[in-house]
């Protein structure tokens, strides 16, 4: 891997970045200094900066075709906003915040359309700490700690193939699928069920931490753009705190929920026992197989994953790129997992690993053949890599 190009302009840690699909090479970055910097990667220098934070950090960016001036400012969220998302086919804007709320705003009507609330909640979970004294002599110290996490909603994305649905992820380890027209969840997936929310710390004789397995907080979500849905499927990708990149088939999950509801006997009616057909059983099994976990056993992250993105270069959607707190960026050829007749255990899905000096805050991809991966780490300098 060659040395990355460095984009300078911020005076504090870069928090997020986004690349235009309409104008190749156009990239915007935001930082804790409250500025948005604009770059054209075909040019040497930065284009210009915008002070949009008034000294406060800018946590999220999204593109929507419009004029280059401030159109409106909205103050519906009562706590810090973690991510914003624009509906690809309508005028809705969603903002997820630290209070666990998602404000859905109608930009054309210039008003609050709906508040999505009570999908994410406060949780407490035990932490199991295991320490070894040396490779030759093992002494295990078990301490039960308590980890208190708030109902922070960390990520939000509209589903481009479903006009009235949005998904959110939070620090309660839940992914919530909403009907935002009704303001209620369709389905809640809890990644914390069936497992300890634990931290496992292995210390060598020198005291170096080898691996840390954190709770499965959902730090980021990404869904495919509408023009590649037919190729990659109606999925979402979740960046989790336990180091897992989770690929979820949204439509299969919702179809399974509807099937489960339709098979429930109604009240005050006698249930008629019928044998289940092999076809329905096999369809259910196939549906479960469509979800995929990319974890450390495949060469993945050993700490929390902070950002994920689909590749927009070359064959769009072929790769999933993830970045994490382990100071690494992983490039996954994830579609291989669904190849017919596949026998591998998944260790060939990781096709590139980039080691960094800092933790990753955010990343995005461009449509170019070169300089197509933009990475914001905890420094003020944004790095641009070439993949492929």
MOJO-V37851 format. One record per backbone hydrogen bond with DSSP energy under -0.5 kcal/mol. NH is the residue of the N-H (numbers start at 1). CO is the residue of the C=O. If there is no record, write none. Layout:
BEGIN
nh->(NH NH)
co->(CO CO)
END
This chain:
BEGIN
nh->(5 7 7 8 9 10 14 15 16 18 20 24 26 27 27 28 29 30 31 32 34 36 37 38 39 40 41 41 43 47 48 50 52 52 53 56 58 59 69 82 83 85 87 93 94 95 96 97 98 100 102 103 104 104 105 105 106 107 107 110 111 113 114 116 116 117 123 125 127 129 129 130 134 139 141 142 143 143 145 145 147 148 149 149 153 154 154 155 157 159 160 162 165 166 167 168 169 170 171 173 175 176 177 178 178 179 180 180 181 182 183 184 186 187 189 190 191 191 193 195 198 200 201 202 202 203 204 204 207 210 212 214 214 217 218 219 219 220 222 224 228 229 229 232 233 235 236 237 238 239 240 240 241 243 245 246 246 247 247 248 248 250 250 251 253 254 255 256 257 258 259 260 261 262 263 264 269 273 281 282 283 284 285 286 287 288 289 290 290 291 292 294 294 295 298 299 300 301 305 306 306 307 309 311 316 317 318 320 321 322 323 324 325 327 329 330 331 332 332 333 334 335 336 337 338 339 342 349 351 351 352 354 355 356 360 361 362 364 366 372 373 374 375 376 377 378 382 382 383 384 385 387)
co->(384 5 382 6 10 380 379 30 30 28 26 22 23 25 39 18 37 16 35 13 31 50 29 48 27 45 25 39 40 38 38 36 34 50 34 53 31 57 67 96 96 94 92 105 85 103 83 101 80 97 116 95 102 114 93 103 111 91 105 106 106 104 104 102 114 115 149 147 145 127 143 128 137 137 139 140 129 141 127 143 125 146 123 147 97 152 169 169 167 165 158 159 162 178 157 176 155 174 152 170 189 168 187 166 176 184 164 178 164 179 179 179 177 177 175 188 173 189 190 192 196 198 199 200 211 201 202 208 204 202 302 212 241 215 170 217 239 239 237 235 225 225 226 228 229 233 248 222 246 220 238 244 217 240 294 238 244 245 292 236 246 234 248 234 249 250 251 252 253 254 255 256 257 258 259 261 266 271 277 278 279 280 281 282 283 284 285 286 287 288 247 245 292 293 295 296 295 243 240 304 323 323 321 319 314 311 315 332 309 330 307 328 304 324 354 322 352 320 330 349 332 318 333 334 335 336 339 346 331 349 331 329 353 327 324 376 376 374 372 385 385 364 383 362 375 359 7 380 375 5 373 385)
END
